[in-house]
Amino acid sequence: MKEKSKKMLTDEEAYWYYSLFFFGYGSLIREGDKYLENHNLGRAHIRVILVLRQRPGSTLSDLCHFLSVSQQAISRTLKQLSMGGYISQEEGSTDRRQRHLYLTEKGEEICFGLMRAQKVLLQKAFDKVGPPYSEGLSKMLIAVMQDDEYEKFRTVWSDQTPPGN
């Protein structure tokens, strides 16, 4: 995964790329925030929904690991999602205390509604730069991930073909 850079970035170049990530991510997230506000949800809710979309049946412990949060930090979000009808829980088959979490149809609708809201910006960007640069962006984002985050990403997306392949 790691290749040596052909040149060292200067501080100014690093600042430039960081600024591009910061403002690009901000634009993408703002579109999502508008959509979520219309459903009385926030970023914490969508983070849970995105993981459950890829890893149905995840436990509370799994979510805490994937999202790097404590059980205390995520409990209110899960309660809101459950009460709102976005997720359901099933008792564990071997341990009845364990709860496996799944998106409901309403949860799936929120997930894809958010993606449609953000897809407009992504499509516009991909149309401007074309396929080689789009592929380069994927490689760059993966390369930027710390090893532990990359492992979480791989686990969440395991057994699935990346889009476009």
C-alpha positions in Angstrom: 0.0 0.0 0.0 2.8 2.4 0.8 5.1 3.7 -2.0 7.9 6.1 -1.5 7.2 9.6 -2.7 9.5 10.8 -5.5 9.8 14.2 -3.8 9.4 15.6 -0.3 6.5 18.0 0.0 7.3 21.5 1.2 5.3 22.9 4.1 3.5 25.1 1.7 2.6 22.2 -0.6 1.4 20.1 2.4 -0.7 23.1 3.6 -2.2 23.5 0.1 -3.2 19.8 -0.2 -4.6 19.8 3.4 -6.7 22.9 2.4 -8.0 21.2 -0.7 -9.1 18.2 1.4 -10.6 20.4 4.1 -12.6 22.6 1.8 -13.6 19.8 -0.6 -14.8 17.6 2.3 -16.6 20.6 3.8 -18.5 21.2 0.5 -19.5 17.5 0.3 -20.5 17.3 4.0 -22.6 20.5 3.8 -24.8 18.9 1.1 -25.3 15.9 3.4 -26.0 18.0 6.4 -28.8 19.8 4.6 -30.4 16.4 3.8 -29.9 15.1 7.3 -31.4 18.3 8.9 -34.6 17.7 6.9 -34.9 14.3 8.7 -33.8 15.6 12.1 -30.6 13.5 11.9 -26.9 14.5 12.1 -23.5 13.2 11.2 -23.3 10.8 14.2 -26.5 9.1 12.9 -25.3 8.8 9.3 -21.9 7.3 10.5 -23.8 4.5 12.2 -26.1 4.0 9.2 -23.2 3.9 6.7 -21.5 1.1 8.7 -24.7 -0.9 9.2 -25.4 -0.6 5.4 -22.0 -2.3 4.7 -21.9 -4.6 7.8 -25.5 -5.6 8.7 -25.7 -7.5 12.0 -22.9 -5.5 13.6 -22.9 -5.4 17.3 -22.5 -2.3 19.6 -18.9 -3.4 20.1 -18.3 -3.6 16.3 -19.8 -0.1 15.8 -17.6 1.4 18.6 -14.5 -0.2 16.9 -15.3 0.9 13.4 -16.3 4.4 14.4 -13.6 4.8 17.1 -16.2 5.9 19.8 -17.1 4.7 23.2 -20.3 2.9 24.0 -21.4 5.9 26.1 -20.8 8.2 23.1 -22.9 6.1 20.7 -25.8 5.0 22.9 -27.9 8.2 22.5 -27.4 8.0 18.7 -28.5 4.3 18.6 -31.5 5.0 20.8 -32.6 7.8 18.5 -32.1 5.7 15.4 -34.0 2.8 17.0 -36.9 5.0 18.1 -37.0 6.7 14.7 -37.4 3.3 13.0 -34.1 3.5 11.1 -32.5 0.5 12.8 -33.7 -2.8 14.3 -32.1 -5.1 16.8 -32.0 -8.9 17.0 -30.9 -11.0 19.9 -27.7 -12.9 19.5 -28.1 -16.6 18.7 -25.4 -17.7 21.2 -25.5 -14.8 23.7 -29.0 -13.3 24.3 -27.5 -10.2 25.8 -25.8 -9.4 22.5 -27.7 -7.3 20.0 -27.2 -7.4 16.3 -28.1 -4.2 14.5 -29.7 -3.9 11.1 -31.0 -1.1 8.9 -34.7 -1.0 8.4 -36.2 0.0 5.1 -36.4 3.6 6.5 -32.7 3.4 7.3 -31.8 2.3 3.8 -33.9 5.1 2.4 -32.0 7.7 4.5 -28.6 6.2 3.5 -29.4 6.3 -0.2 -31.1 9.7 0.0 -27.9 11.1 1.5 -25.8 9.5 -1.2 -28.1 10.9 -3.9 -27.7 14.4 -2.3 -23.9 14.1 -2.3 -23.7 12.3 -5.7 -24.5 15.5 -7.5 -21.2 17.1 -6.3 -19.2 13.9 -6.8 -20.5 13.4 -10.4 -19.8 17.1 -11.2 -16.2 16.6 -9.9 -15.7 13.3 -11.7 -17.0 14.8 -15.0 -14.5 17.7 -14.7 -11.5 15.5 -14.1 -12.2 12.3 -15.9 -11.5 8.6 -14.9 -7.7 8.7 -14.5 -8.0 11.4 -11.9 -11.0 9.8 -10.2 -9.0 6.6 -9.8 -6.1 8.7 -8.5 -8.3 10.2 -5.9 -9.3 6.8 -4.6 -5.6 5.8 -4.3 -4.8 9.1 -2.6 -7.5 8.8 0.0 -6.5 5.3 0.8 -2.8 6.3 1.0 -3.8 9.1 3.4 -5.5 6.7 5.9 -3.5 5.6 8.9 -3.0 1.9 9.1 -5.7 1.3 11.7 -8.2 3.3 9.8 -7.4 1.5 6.6 -7.9 -1.8 8.3 -11.4 -0.6 9.6 -12.2 0.5 6.0 -11.1 -2.9 4.6 -13.2 -4.7 7.2 -16.3 -2.6 6.6 -15.9 -3.2 2.8 -14.7 -6.8 3.0 -16.3 -9.4 0.8 -17.6 -6.7 -1.5 -16.3 -5.5 -4.8 -15.5 -1.7 -4.9 -17.9 0.2 -7.1 -16.8 0.5 -10.7 -14.8 -2.8 -10.6 
